[in-house]
Amino acid sequence: MTTRLVVETREIDPVEDLLVYADPDDPVAWLRRGDGMVAAGDQHVITIRVPAGAGPLRAAMIADAWRDLASAAKIDDEVKLPGTGLVGFSTLTFDEGSARDAVLIVPATIIGRRDGRGWITRIRGAEDDAPADVAPREYGPHWAGTLGPGAQTPEGYQDSVRRAVAEITAGDYEKVVLARDLTGTVPVGSDLRRLVRALATGYPDTWTYSVDGFIGACPETLVTVQGGTVTARVLAGTIGRGADADADTAASAYLASSTKDLDEHEYAVQSLLASLRPHVRALAAADEPFILKLPNLFHLATDVEAELSNGASALDLVGVLHPTAAVGGTPTDLAVQAIRRLEPFDRGRYAGPVGWVDATGNGEWAVALRCAQFGGGAPDEDGTRTDTIPVTAYAGAGIVAGSDPETELLETRVKFRPIVDALA
């Protein structure tokens, strides 16, 4: 029997710092350019978890569960902005075979801000009492984490790149995105809102997200659905920023004319368009990519826009689009098989979809990059808790026929910088 939810959204004065209402130990947040939403407090009405081996595509399972929840909900929304009413926050795995759970969280209280307006949403079961009042919480003391080589060492990564280039040259596939990991710890009791705030402040044009201990800041939109309009941004092809203005100009010019990067980008764009076509009309994309400038690097970027034609929700499109060639490779199935062979770790949610969906199917979803997963470690052998929390960070690079192992390793170092700097 589907749980019947009662939802009430009311306008409030805009909150300047949304994160003061989030749970310090396990913040749930979605932020960009000062706007966004947080789960206020630590109460969740429903958490849907789908482990590996649970059945068909996990994104489809969560989409079906969400449709049932939304259709049965009684929603009183006086604000009617993107993100008001019934909202669920979700993070999915890159690979269906990952041991990490896919999850969708419906908080009891959500506080949001968009375009100068603020709101609070309270969600409860039909037979339950109203959620407890929430109050801002002061940030805990500053802390620092430590990160070092993970399962894929720098030398091992370059070896994997060489193997991938050999397979591409042999015609096994056209492109594969290979990642490496850094592992470490943070002290127990660390206020993780400080990490979220550091990412949101340092990289305001990215989607900064925190769901189920998975925290990051990604510039790549997987898909956004608002009122039937679908938008997406493809990022593929990367170079680090220069040390000064002249070096910056030279770097962006090199990226704009790099055959290797342009080919990699075109693979990603065509993959997205092919996946979207059965579900949309009036599909449009620029003929040439533009240069997206971030604080630490440049990306080749292409924006795509279309209109929904079959009533699909944002969560339905997530299942259709993931994994894109920008984070998996081309052809997708062969690239994912290569990732399983060449990466000596479980990616978990790295490069998977992360975002939110509302009761009408609108939502904003990013590709989970520039990220780290907190928690999930084992206790000491005697069963006692340790005084640290395990953390694993991820970064990757697209490998094509012209890829150089050392250059690709350097690209991952640049991509690690946002999460490494924020942890420090």
N, C-alpha and C positions, 0 to 999 in steps of 0.2 A: 504493500500500500504506500502510495506516495505521500511524503510529509507535506502538510499544508502550511505554508508560511504566510505570515501577516507582516506587511512591509509599510513603513511610514517614512516619508522624506519631507523635511521642512527646511526652509531657508533660514540661515543664520548669518551673522556678520562673518566675512571672510577671515579665516585663521591664517596668520602670517607664517607660522611654522607648524605644518601639519604633523610632523614627526614627534612633537612633544606629547601627542595623544597615543602614539603607538606603543606596543609592548617592547620594552628594552631588550628582553631575552630572545624574542621571536617576532620582530616587526613584520607586518604585512603592509606593503606600500607600493604605489605606482605613481611616479613623479616625472614631470618634465616642464622646464621653463617656469618653475615656481608654482605650477598648477598640479593637481593630481588628487589622489585619494589615499587614505590610510585606514586600516582596521583600528578603531579606537579601543584600547584595552586589550584584554587577552581572551575574551569570550567569543567562541565560534558557534553558530547555530548548527552547521553541518560541515563536515569535512569528508569529501568523497576521495577515497584512495583506491587506485587501481594498480596492483603489483604486476610484475612480469608474469607471463603465462596465464593471465586471467581470462583470455579469450581473444576476440578480434582486436582490431586497432583500438588502442587505449583512448586516443582522441575521440573516436566515434562513440565509445562507451560513455565517456564523460559528457559528450554532446547530447546523447540520448537521456542520460540522467538529469542533465540541466534542463532539457526541454520539458521533462515531466515535472520538475520542481517549479519551473516558471509558469507552466500552464495551470497549475493548481494554486498558485499564490494569489493572495488578495493584496493589491498594491495601491497605496494612496500616496501619490507623488505630486506635490504641488510645485516642484521646481522644474522638472522635465528638461534637464540638461544631460549631455552624455555623462554617464556614471552615476545618475540618480536612480532611485527605485531599487529593485532587486539586482544585486551585483555579486558575481563570484570571481575570485582571483585564482588563477591556475598556473601551474608549471608542469610541463610534460617532458618526457624523456626524448633524447635524440633517437635512440634505437629501441624498437619494440622489445628487444631481448635484454634491455638493461635491468639490473637488479633493483635500481632505484624506483620508488613509487612515482606514478603520475598522480597529481593531486588537484582538487578544486576545493577552495575554502569559501564558505559563506559566513562572514563575520556577523556578530550580533549588532555591532554599531560601526558605521562608516562615517568619517568626516571628510569632506571634499571641498575643493575650490577650483573654479574654472571661469576665466574671463571676468574676473572681479566679483564673482558671486560665490557665496559659501553655502554649504548645506550639511545637514546631519540626517543619516538614514538609520532607523532602528528596525531590526528584523527579529522575529520570534516565531516559534511554533504556535499554531492556532490555539493550543491548550495551555501554553506557557505564559508566565508573567512577562511583563515588559523587561527588556535588558536593563541592567543596573546602570546608573548614571556613570559617566566617564569624566575624568579630570586630567589636566595636563600633568606630566611627570618631568621633573628636572632631569637633565642628562646626567648619567653617571660619570665617574672620573675618566680621564683620557687613558687609553690603553694602546698597546702595540702588539701585533702578531709577528710571528716568524715564518718564513717560507723558504724552502730549499728544493733541490731536485726531487722529482717524484718518480713514478714508475718508468717514465720516459726521460732519460737523461739527455742532455744536449748532444752527446755523441750518438746515442741511440736514435735520436730524432733525425739527425743527418743521414744515418744509415737507412732509416725508413723512407726518407725522401729519395735517396738513391734507388731503392727498390721500386718505389712508385714510378719514378721517371723511366726505369727500365721496362716496367709493365706497360706504361703509356706508349713508349716507343715501339713496343712489340704489338701495339694495337689492342691491348686488353680493355682499355677504356680511355676516355679523353682527358678527364680531370678528376682529382680526388683532393679533398681538404683533410690535411693531417694535423692533429692537435698534439700538444704535450701538456704535462701537468706539473704543478708545483704543490708540494704538501707541507703542512706545518701545523701550528697550534695558535690559539688565542687563550687568554686566561678565562677560567670559569667566572661568570658574572660580568663579562664585558658587555657594555651597553652597545649592542649592534646598530642602534640608531645612529651612532656617531659615524660608522662606516657608510651607511646609506646617505647621511647628510653630506659627507665628504665627496662622495661620487656625484650627488645631485648638484652640489655647488661647483665642483671642478669641471663637470661635463654637463652643463645645463641643457644642451641641445640633444642629449641622448635620452632614451627611456631608462630611468633608474628604477629598479624593481627589487622587491624583497618578498619572497613567498616561501614558506616552509624551510627557512634556513638557507635559501638560495638567493644570493645577493649579487647584483651587477649593474652595469650601465652600458646599454647597447644603442648604437646609432642606427641599426637596421630594423625598419618596420617590416614584419612579416606580412601583416594585413590589418587594415582598419576598415570597419563597416559602420557607417553613420547614415541612417535614413535611406538605405538602399544603395548608397554610393560606396564603392570599394576603392581603396587606395593602398598602394604598397611601394616600398623603396628597396631597390636591389643595390647591394654594396658588394663589389668584388673587384680586386685590384687595389693594392695598398702600397704606400711608401711613407717612410718616416719624415717628419717635418725637419727643415733645415735649422742650423744654429743661428742664422741671421736672415735678413730679408732676401738677400741675393741667393743664399742657399735654398731658402723656401721656394723662390721663383723657379730655380733650376729643378728642384725636386718635383714640383707640380707639373712643370713642362715635360719632364722625363716620363712621368706617369701617364700624361695625356697622350703621349706618342708611343708608348711601350706596346709593341705587338703582343708580347706575352700577356700583359695585363689586360689589354683590350680584348684578346681572345677569351681569357678567363671570364671577363665581365659579360661578353656576349653569350657564353654558355649559360651563365646564371639568368640573364634576362629571358632568353628563349625558353628555358626550363619553367620559369614563372608563368610566362604567357601561355604556354601549352597547358599547364595545370589549371589556369583560370578560365580558359575559353569555354569549356562546357557549362560554366555556371554564370556567365555574365554576357552582357551585350555592350556595344560601344566601347570596346577595349582600346585604350590608347597608351602609347609609350613613345618617348622621344627617340629619334633616330641615333643620337649620339649621347654618351654619358657626360655628366658634368663632374667637376672636381668638388668634393665635399671636404671642407676644412674642419678638422677637429684640433683640440689643443696639442695633441702629440703626433698626429699623422694626417695624411690625405687619403681619401678613398675615391675611386671611380663610382659614380652613383647614377641610377636611372629611376625616375618616378613613373609609376604606372597607375592608371585610373580606369574605372569601368563602372557599369551599373549592374546590380544583381538581377538575374533573370529567372531564378527558380526558388526564391524564398529562403535560401540558405542563410544560416546565422554565421557570425564571425567564427564561432567555434567549429562549425562545419567546414568552413574554408581553411581553417588551420589544419584539419586532417587531410584536406586535399593538397595543400601547398607544401607541407613539410614531408621530407627535407628538401629544401631548395638546393640547386646546384652550387649556390654561394657558400653553403656550409657542408654539403655532402660531396657532390661531384656529378659527373656526366659520363655515361648514363647512370641514373640514380642507384638502381639495384646493384650494379657492378661496383660502383664507388663505395657503397655501404659495406659490401663484402670485403673490399680492399681495406677499409677502415678497421674492420674486425681483425683482419690479418696483421695489419701494420702498427696498430696502436696497442700497447701492452696494458691497457686499463679500460675500465668501464666508464664511458663518458658521462653516464647519468643524464643530467638535465642540460649539460653544456651543449650549445647549438640547437637545443630544442625550443619549442614555443613557450613563451611566458606572456601573460597578459590578463585581461579581464573581459567578461561578457555580461550583458544585462538581459532582462526578461524579454526584450523585443528582438534580441539577436545582434544588437550593436556591440561593438567592442574594439579594443586596441590590443594588438599582439606584436611583440618583438621577437627577434631571434636572440636567444640567451647567450650573449657573448660578453667579454670583459667581466668575467664572473667568478664566484667562488661558492662552494657548498660548505656549510658549517654543520657540524654534528655528525652523528652516525658512527662514531668510533666505539670501540669495545672498552669495558672497564678493565681495571687491573686484574691479574690472574686470581687474586683472592676475592674478586667480586666488588671491591670498593671503587668508588668514583675517583677519577683523576682530577687534578686541579687545572686541567686544560681542556679545551674543546678542539677537536681536529678540524682542519680546514684544508680544502683542496681547490686550487685555482687552475683555470684552463685558458689556453690560447692556441690558435691554429693558423694555418696559411694554405692557400690554394696551390696545388701542385699540377703543373701541365708539362708539356714536352720540354720547354725551355727552362725549367726551374733549376736553380743552383742551390744545393743543400745549405751552404753557409748563409746565403741571402735569405732563404726561407726561415732559418733559425733566428736571424736578426729581426725578421718581421714579427716572429712570435714574441721576442723580447720587447719590442715596441708595444705590442698589444697587451702584454702583461702589465705595462706601466700603470694604467689607471687603478687596478685592484691592488697592486703591490704598494704603490704610493699611499693609497688610502689606508691600507692595513698598517703602514708604518707610522 
